[in-house]
């Protein structure tokens, strides 16, 4: 038996540096957990459920408990879920001794190299970096002469979510790259930066470095290499002072009105965009995550209801980290109490129309959105799955009441841009199937050998109708966390990216970690979150009843329990643990064309840099997990995108190490010694031109 891998003791939330905690999420791990509700959680109701693991195992007819305590049939020998599972197994390639199709590469060993390390036989290039010009008239990057006007036309900072969209007939080797820009590291951007006294110029550059980028990229016909098509007519930057539109049932609400916008329908900017999604109708979705850190003086608010609302979203204290409130009063909640309510939404962007105004979709609720990835019901209605990235918060779904129109006519496009404005918002409540005394917080499996159970989707609001006692519909949408508290949703270990499989319809929820689990005064372990002081995280697999994404019941089980494979508490879908790569802190997830799940990590606690991993979800190799790459020192792997011939990743915040600055860089990536460290997008492909992992 190998020894357990060495752990890095870091108090700053997983393997993150204090610098990351400070600029990315406003030191969220050092603050009181915002969810102080005493709502019932899974550990309280474990004994009141039945075992439903067979739903996920085979084609047998099983039952799932409903909210009313009755049962409904799920699956069946002729179900679509069964057919999809079989197709996934066949696609995975159940070849004895050979990895699943799409994962046939030599895994990268854990390492701490200051580079992007990739498998043997693969090549890479940097597609685009912070500051590269993308719109007409934008100058080349010069860190010593950077201006807000320049940055507004250049690729933004700390790229995260990525989407590649086709440009149509005649442009087969060109694609439209869409990227999120989550946050800024001012101390790594500006020489001599004084956090206590930022200048207006520095603040305005940071405003321009947030937001979204749209840029056309060109594929080299001999490889998977991508390069930017500078100043293409579709290239675009959206940032903190760009106009966005508030859409959906809360638009125009008094809760969203400010002195600058008495209509409650227009807002400047989008903040802290983390992961996202790509819709079947050709738009992209972008989740506003840790928006709370940009707002000051939450602690000065004394009116009880407003103070409680701010606190539930983590808006507390006095001055903000970046001091933006000194230069625009809208970031001061004492002066503009509703401005913070205009952030924390899912933003929908039409990247094909450079003149379109992006829309914040209020029907999808307001919380710390990590991502939003749709799938369609059998009759064509979109269902969007979403996580709220906070310790002890929840995961959600939205079911549209409208069907998608096919085609690219103007009528179809206009109709599809309303799909996410009407429907029902739900929050998940999970029940385990094991006796409570078998879930002891150690990660030891219960007697049935699995962490699994059933769940219900609890409706919160439909259009202008609230399903939560004491809340209006507008209050449900604007203060979604408190509405979910009221109905007793299950407190999870930081639900981040939530992705449905295009092959099987099963939904995978990345639960990154939660070191507060089991602490005094905090919820103890439950079957969905089975480890106290959970620093490695897990991935939950969910199957909707009857494979109907619009349904209100589901079965679930833990697909992966992350950490050192030598740790008895880890689990890799039953695959032999001596044949997998170690993984810690799953964050963003994506699927490849073969149905394999690819996982990027954030805050690796196992002594290695963060990386990207592929894992088979079906067939005899199910659970076989292999590391594909690692990122440079201080960096995080974000926005994975896996196509037939390339893998794209966002290398976010390289060099983000405690004590680092422009003058004292902790990394020399990507341009080498003497150059400023720059977040960037990297493309990886096979040198022989063949498909990835086959």
N, C-alpha and C positions, 0 to 999 in steps of 0.2 A: 504494500500500500504506500503510495507516495505521501510525503508530508503535505500538510495544508500549505497553500501558498501564503507568503508573507502578506500581512495587511498593513495598510498605511493608516496610522491614526491621525485623523483630521477632524476637528470639531465642526467644520464649516459645511455640513451637509454633504455626506458621501465623500468622494475624493476631491471635491472642489477646493480650490484655494479660497482664502478669505476675500481676495480681490474679485473673484467670480461672484461670490455671494453679495458683495457690496454693490457691484454695478449691474448684475443681471436681474436680481430679484429683491434688492433692497434689504439684504440680510434677513430674509424671511425666516430662516431657521433659528434666529436668535430672538425672534419676537414670539409673543404668546400665540398659540394656535388659534386662528380666527374662528374655527368651529368649536364653540363652547356649548353647543346645544346638548341636551340630554336625551335626544331622540334615540329610539330603540335601534340597536345595531345587530349585526348578524350573530354575534356571540350570545345574545339574549334569546334568540329564537331557533337555535340549532336543533333543539330537541323536538321541535314541532313540525319537522319535515320528513319526507320519505326519500329514499335513495333513488336517484334518476341517472346514475352514471351510464347505464346501458344505452341511453339515447345517444351519447357521444361515442359509444363503442361499436355499435352495430346497427343493422337495419330493423331491429325488433321494435314493435310498437311499445311505447312507454308512456308514462303520464307525467305531467308537471303540475304541481300545486298552483292553483290560482289564488288571487288575493282573497277570494271568498271562501277558500278552503275546499273547493270542489276540484275536480280533475278533468283534464281534457286530453284527448289522444294526440300523440306527437309522432311524426315519422311514419314508418310503415314500409313494407318491402318495395312499394312502388313510389316512394316519396322522392321529390327532387333532391333532397339532402343526401339520400342514399346514392343516387346516381352521381351526384357531384363528388361524393367521397370516393367512389370507385374510380371516377375519372382522374381525381387527384392522385390516387395511388398509382394508377397506370402511368400518369405523366411523370411522377416522381422517379419511376424506373427502379423497381424492386429487384435489383441485380445483386446477388450475393457477393459481398466483399467490395462492392463499388458504391460510391456515394450516390445520393439522389441526383437525378439529372438537374443541372443548374448549379450544383455544389461540388463538381468534380475539379477541385483545385487543391493544391497543397496549402494547408492552413498556415497563416502567419502566426509566428510564436509571439506570446506576450513580450513587450519590449518597452523601452523608454527612449527610443531614438528620436531625434529632433527632425523628423521627416515624415512624409506619408509612406508607410511601408506596405508593399503590395505583394501578392504571390509571385512565385517564379513563373516566368513565361508571360507576364503582363507588363504593360507600359502605362504611363500616365502623363497628363499635362495639366497645367493650371489654366482653366478656361477664362476666368475673370477674377480680378482682385478689387478690394476696396480702393476706390478712387479712379478706377479705369473709366475713361469717358465713354458714354453710351449715347448721348443725345447730341444733336447738331449744335455746334458752338461751344461745347464743353471742352475745357483745356485738358491737357494731360496732367497726371497726378504729380504734385509737388508738395510734399509734406511741410516744407518750410514756407510755402506761399499759399497755403490752402485758404479758401474763402467759402462762405455760405453759397454764393452764386455758383462757384465751381462745383461744389459738392452736390448741388441740386441737379446737375447734369451728369454726375458720375455715379458709378455703382456704389451702393451704400455699404454700411459697416455691419459686421457680424451677421453674415448671410446664414439663413436657417432653411426653411422649407424651399423645395425646388419642384418645379413642374416643367415638363417639356411637351409642347403642343405642336401638332403638324401645321404646316403652312399651305398644304394642298397641292394639287396637280401642278407640275412644273417647278416645284420647290422641294423636291423629295429630300435633298441633302441640306435643307435648312429647317430649323425648328425654332419655336418661340420659347425662350427660357424665362420663367417667372421665378423671382426669388423674394423671400421675406428678409427684412433686416431688423433683427430683434432689439438690440440695444447698442449703446456706445460705451467704450472704455476710454474715457477722456484722458486718463493718466497714461495710456498707451498711444494716444493720438497727438498730443500736444507737448512740445518741449516746455519744461518749466511750469507745467500745469499746477495750479494751486487750488485744491478741492474746496477750500473755504472761500475763495474769491475768483470764481470763473469770470472771464470777460464776456461781454455781449457777443463778440465775434466767435468765441469758442462755443457758446451756447447755440448760436444760430447755425454753426457748422454741424453741431450735434443734431439739431432739429432736422437738418437736411440729410443727415446720414441715416436716420431712422426710415421706416416705411417699406416700400416695395420697389422692385426694379423689374422692368420688362425689356428683354434684349434678344434680338435675333442672333442665333449661332449657326455656324456653317460646319458641316461634317466633312472631314478629309475622306475621299473615296477609297483610300488604301487602308484606313484604320478607323478606330472609333474616336479619334482626336476631334475635339470641338474648338473652334475659335470664334470670337465675337465679330459680328458684322457691325462695325462702328457706324453710328448715326443713321441707322435704318429708320424708315418712317414709322415703324411700329415700336421702336425703342422709346422707353418712357420711365420717368422717375415720379414716384408719389411719396410725400414726406409729411412732416409734422405741420406744415402750413398749407398743404393741398386740401382742396375741398372734398369732403365726403358727404354722402346723403344718408340720413337715418330713415330706414324703411320698415314696414311691417306694423304690427298692431300697437306698438308703443310710440310710433312716430307722432310727434306733436304733443306728447304727454307733458303735463306741467312739470314732471320729474326730470325732463330733458331740456327745459327752457333755460336760457342764460341771458344776461344783458346783451351779449353780442348776437344771440340768436333767439329772439322771442318766439319764433315759430316752433322751436324744438325739432327741427328737421335737417339742419345743416351743421356740420361740425368740421373743424380744421384738424386734419391729421389722423393717423393711425399709429398706435404705440405698442411696442414690445410684441411684435408679430413673431410668433414661434412657429409651430408647424401649421399645416393647412390641409387642403384637399383639392382634387381636380374633379369637376362635375362631368356627367355624361353629355351635357349640353354645351361644353366648351368654355366654361368660366373656371376661375380658381377661387378657392376659399382660404381665408387667412385669419388665424386665431389671435386675438389680442390677449396676451397673457398677464404678465406682472405689471400691469398699468398703474397699480396703486403707488409704486415707488416714486412716481413723477409728481405726486400731489402733496402739498405742504399744509401744515397747521391743522391736521385732522384732530389733534389733541385739544385744540382750542374750542372745538364745538361742544357746547354743553347741553343743547336741547336733546333730551333722552332718545327720542326715536331716531333722529338724524345721526347722533353719536353712535348708536348701536349699529345702524346701517353702515357707516364708515368703518367701524371696527371690524365688522364681519368680512369686509373686503380688504382689511389690512391697512387702511388709511388712518394712521395714528401719528402721534409725535408732533414735532414742530417743523423745522426746515427740512426740505428734501435733500437727497444726496447731491443732485446736480444743480440745485438752486435756481431752477427755471422760473420759479415764482417771482424772482427779482426782476425778471425781464418781460413777464406776461402774467397778469393777475389771474388768468383763467386756471393757472396751476396752483392757486391758493384757495383752498376750499372755504376759508373764512370769508373771502371776497366773492367767490363764485361757487356756491354750495352744490350746484347741479353739474358742473363741468365734468367731474369724475364719473358721473353716471353715463356719460356719453362715450366711455371706453370700457372695454371688457366684452366686446361683441365679436361675432364672426363677420368678416368683411368679404363681400363678393365683388370680384373684379372681372371685367370683360377685357382680356388682354388683346383681343383682335381689333378693338376700337380705341385708338389713342385719345379720343375726345370724350370717352365715356366717364361718368362720375361713379366711382365705386360706392357700394351701398352697405351700410351696417344693418345686418338682418336681426331685428329685435325679436322675431318669433323664435329664434334659437336660444334665447336666454342670455343673461349677462353673468359671467364668472371668469375665472382665469382660463380661457380657452387655450388648450394645447394644440388642438387640431380639429378638423371637421371633414370627414370623408363619407360621401354619399354612396348608397346603392339604391337600386330601383326595386319596387314591389313588382309582382307579376303583372299588375295592370298599369305599371309605368309611373308610379308616384315615388319621388325621392324620399329616402330615409337617411338622416345624417346622424352619425354617432360622434359623441364629443366627451372629452375628459376635462376635469377641473383640476389643474395641477397645484394642489395644496395638500398638506398632510390632513388626513381625515375628511377629505371632501369626496365628491361623488362623480359618477359618470351618467350621461344623459343620452337621449336620442330625440330626434324631431321627425315626425311623420307628416309629410305634406298632404294636403287635401286635393291637390291638383296633379294631373297627369302631365308628364313631359310630352311636348310635341316633337315629333321627329322631323328631320330636315333642316336646311339652313335658310329658309325663307325669312323675310323680315317679320312676318306674323309669328312664326315659330320662335324666333329669337326674342321678340318682345314678350311673348307668353312665358317662355322659360325663365325670363328674368323676374318673374313674379312667383316662381314655385316655392321659394323659401320664405314667403311672407304669410302664408296661410296653412295652418295645420295644428297639430297637437305636440306640445313639449312634454316629455316624460323624464323621470329620474328612476334609477335602478335601486331595487331592494333585493339583496341576496340572502338566501338561507342555506346553511350547510346541512349535510345529511348525517353527520356523526354526532354522538353524544358530546356534550360540552366538556366533560372531563377528559376527553381524548384530544382536545385542542389545548395544549399546555404552554404554547408560546415558544417551544424549542424548535419547531419545524418538523418534529417526529410525525410520521404519517399515522392517521387513525387506523383502526383495525381493518377497515375495508381497503386500505392501501392507496387511497386517493383523497385529495382535497377537492371536494365537488359538492354540487347541490342544485338548487333550483332558484328561480328569481321571478320577480314581477316588475313590470314597468308601471310606475305610478303616474297618472296624468297630473300635470300641473296647471296647464291652461290650453284652451283651444280658441284661437281667435280672440274675441273680446270677452270670453267666458272663463272665469277662474274656477279651478277645481280644488282650490286650497282655502279652507275656512279662514276668514279674517283677512284675506288678501284680495284686492282687486286684480284683474288681469294685468293691468299696467304694472302693479307692484310685483306680480309674479315674474314678469319679464325683466324688470329693472333690478329687482332684489331676489334673483333666482335662488341664491344660496339659502336665504332665510325661508323661502317657500319650501325648498327641499328639506330643510331642517324640520319644518312643521309636519311633513308627511312621513317622516321616519326613514329617509333614505339610508343606505349602508355607507358607513364611513370607511374609505379605502386608503391604501398606502400610495398617495400621490398618483392618481390616474392621469396619465399624459396622453400619448397618442392612442387612438382607438381606430382600428382599421378592419373592415370586412373583407374576407377573402373573395376575390372575383370568381374563384372556381367553386368553392363550397358554400359560400354565404356565411360561414362561421366568422365571428367577430373576435378580434384579439385586442386585449387591453393591456398596455404597458403600464405597470405599477412600479415606479422607479425605486422608491425606498421610503422608509419612515422610521427614523431612529427614536421617535417619540412613542411608538407603539408599545404599550405595556408600562409606560412610566406612571408614577403616582398621579392620580387624577386624570389619566388619559385612558381611552379604550384599550382593553387587552386584546390579545390575539383572537381572531375568529377564523373560520375555515377558509375564507377567501384571502385573509391576511394572516397567515398562520405563525409568523415569527415576531416575537417581541424584539425591540431594538433592531428593527429590520433595516440593515444598511446595504443590502444587495438587490432587493426588489424581486418581482415575479411577473409573469405574463399569464393572464387569464384568458381562457377560450370559452366563448359563449355561442350556443346554438339556439336560434329562435324556434319557438314552437311551430311545428308544421313547416319549418323553413320559411316562415312568413315574417319578413322584417317589420310589418305593421302590427304584428301581434303584441299581446300584453304579458306573455309569459315566456320563459326561456330556461334552459339548463346550462350549467357552467361547470368548468373544472379548471384547475391550474395546469397549464401546459408546460411552463418552465418555472422552477424556483431557482433563482440565480445565485451565483456564488462559486466558490472553489468546488469543483466536482468531487474532491475528496471529503468534503463536508457532508455528513449524513443527511443534513437538512436540505440539500440541493436535489433537484429532480429535473430530468430532461425528457419528459413525456415517455418515460420507461426505457429510453435508449441507454445502452451501457455507458456509465459515466467515465470510464477510462478511455473512451473514444470520442470525447467532445472537448471543445475549447472552453476554458474558464471565461465566465461572463459576469459582469456586475453592473447594476444600475441601468436597465433597459429604458430607453427614452422614446425615440422615433422609430416607427416600423413601416415597412412597405412590402409589397409582394412582387416577385419576379414573374416572368411569363410561364414558369413551370408550377406555380403555386407555392413555392417556398417563401417563408417569411424572413425578411432581412431586418436586423435590429441594430440600431446605433445606440451607443451608450453615453452616459453623462455622469461623470464622477466616479469612475472605476475605483473600487476599494481593494483591488487585488494586486496592487503594485505595478501595474502596467498602464500605459497610456490608453485613453478611450479608443474605441474602434467600431468596426462594422462586421456583423456576423450574419451568416445565412443558416437557416434551420429548416429541415424538411417537416412539413405539417401532415403528411399522409404517407401511407405505404409502410413497408417493413423498416425503412430508414427513418421513420417519424421520430423526431427528437434529436437527430444527429445535427449537432451545431458546430460550425466551423468559422473561424475568424478569417475575414477576407482582407482587412487592412487595419492599420493603426494610424493615428494622427500625431502631429508634432507636440512638443512640450507645451503644456498648459492649454491645449486645444480640446475641443469637443467635436464629436462626429454628429452632424445634423443632416436633415433633408435627404436621406438616401433615396435614390431613384435607380432602379435596375431594369435595364432593357435587354434585348437579345444580345447586343454587341457592346454595351457599355454599362458602367456603373458610375453614377455621379454622386458626390457627397459635398456638403458644405463643411469646410474646415473653419470652425467658429472659434473666436478668441484665442488664436495661438499666442503663446508667451504670457498668458494671463496667470502669472505666478506672483505670490506675495512678495512685495518689494520691487517688482519690475516697474519700469518706466521707459519713456522714449530714450532717456540717457543711459539706462541700465536694462537693456532688453534681456529677457529670459529665453528668447528663441531667435533664431536667425532665418526662420522660414517665412516666406517662400523665396526671398530674393538674395539671401546670403548675408554675411557679416557686413556691418556698416550701413545697412538699409533698414528702414522702419518695418516692423512686423505688420503684416496685412492679412486679415481674413480673406478667404478665397474659395472658389468653387473648383473642384478637381474632377477630371474625367479619367477613368481607367478602362483599358481594353486589352484584349489578347493580342500579342505580337503576331501570331499567325493568322489573324483576321477572323478566326472562328468565333462562335458564340460563347458568351460567358458561361463557364462551368459545365461544359458538355464534352 
